[in-house]
Amino acid sequence: MTASDYHVYILYSSTLDGFYIGYTSNLEIRLKYHQNALPHKYTSRAKDWEIFYTIACKTKKQALGIEKHIKKMKSKIYIQNLIKYPEITAKLLERYMDC
C-alpha cells in the first residue's frame, strides 16, 4: 500500500448547507456511492454532494482516527478551518500517525 491508500473526506451539499465526513480507500467510487445513496442513508437527502476537503492517510487506522476526531468536533467552523489553516491537518496526521 502507498501513502495515499486511505483518505478522510469531507463532502459538502449546498442544498443542505451541510457536511458529511467519512474515510475510504477509493475516493471516486465512494463519492458516486454518496451521490446515488439509498433512501435510508443520510447522504440520500441531497444529490449535490461535492468533495470539500480530503486528507491523505498512511493507514486505515490513521484515517479512522482522524475521521472520528473531525466528527467529534461537530463544527462547520472547524471543518472550514482545515482549509484555512493547513497546520491543523498536519497536526492531525502527526497525532494519529501511530494509530
Phi, psi and omega in degrees: 000148180259175186299338183244032180289339178234145178227140164271133181232149175236121177260151177232137174241121177287332177300314180269347189049050183215168183245156172228132183244135178203183173221155184200164172258353177218096186296319182297312179294320182295321178297317178298321178301314181291324180290340180238035186296149176296152186306330182275357180271148181304316185288354176287348182290347178213156179245006185250031179295130177229152177290122179266319184199146174225153175231118178282129183242156181279327183222163176297319180298319179296315180299316180297317179298316180292318177303311180299320180299312181296318179297321181297331181293330179047050187215122174297322181297318178299315180298316178295326179291338176301323178280317184294323184234089182303338179295336177296314179298316179301318179293322178296316179299322179289315182299321185257019182297318186262018181292000000 
